[in-house]
Amino acid sequence: MTRAAGQAALEQLRRQCDGAGLTAGELDQLGEELYGIAEVLLGRPRLRRLLANPATDDSARAAVLTGLLRGRVSAPAVALAELAVTLHWTSPWGLVDALEATGDHALLAAADADGSLDRVEDELFQFGRILDPQSQLTGLFDEASVPAEQRVRLLRQLLDGKVGAVTLRLLEHAVASERRRGLVAAINALLETSARRRSRSIARVVSAAPLTAAQAARLEAALERIYGQSVSLRQEVEPAVRGGLVVRIGDEVIDGSVAARFAAVRQALAGTR
């Protein structure tokens, strides 16, 4: 299976989640239940392989999972899990990852439903900013030898009372999950998931000084013309850029900083020696 096919399967799960007509509270519960189902599969390799085996009849796999979950989780969680096991994944891990990603989606949908999604995005972005990939703090969160309970406890000590319930739960799961590959990457993925549900892109803007409201509005409008969709700016001040801007949208970087031009000049001079 190609990556595009796996992404299409994940989108089916997200559409079913969005189309279930659930309240914010029900979506919050759904997210927690999907995390729990993924955790069960992480701890039971034989079951994980059985449920993700495309050689087994789809309805038989769904029946196995229904028997396991009925009476333990809500009907929407059972329905989503049944759909997940009838889709085809590149490996059993793909099924687990999809359940976790749909859990993220459900919690973000809960925030959207109760009007707090902007706050969640801001809190995720601000916390991501303070996590230097090379810092000791980030290393503690990403260190697999540190028990998950200890990593979650540290997170709660740092953020208790400073972020909303949905933000904290998303980060707790990102820190505790065996399947995540670094907290900074997990936060970026959550921001992209949130942006996708609102059909917009997130532009991470680094500048030597804070942008004025007028500058931010002009930049946002220019990026929307370039990319053909709504763009939300997330700004970061970094004096090292010395002037200009560095804009990152997804995997694309637009580097107009003075520092980048200086680096290009130094490289050119080095090549003349």
Salt bridges, closest charged atoms under 4 A:
GLU11 OE2 - ARG14 NH1 2.75
ASP18 OD1 - HIS105 NE2 2.93
ASP18 OD1 - ARG197 NH1 3.35
GLU32 OE2 - ARG169 NE 2.56
ASP58 OD1 - ARG61 NH2 2.82
ASP97 OD1 - ARG179 NE 2.80
GLU100 OE2 - HIS173 NE2 3.44
GLU100 OE1 - ARG180 NE 3.60
ASP104 OD2 - ARG180 NH2 2.99
ASP112 OD2 - ARG197 NE 3.05
ASP118 OD1 - ARG198 NH2 2.78
ASP118 OD1 - ARG200 NH2 3.92
GLU121 OE2 - ARG198 NH2 3.12
GLU121 OE1 - ARG200 NH2 2.51
GLU121 OE1 - ARG234 NH2 2.65
ASP122 OD1 - ARG234 NH2 3.50
GLU123 OE2 - ARG119 NE 2.57
GLU172 OE2 - ARG156 NE 2.66
GLU172 OE1 - ARG169 NH1 3.71
GLU192 OE2 - ARG204 NH1 3.42
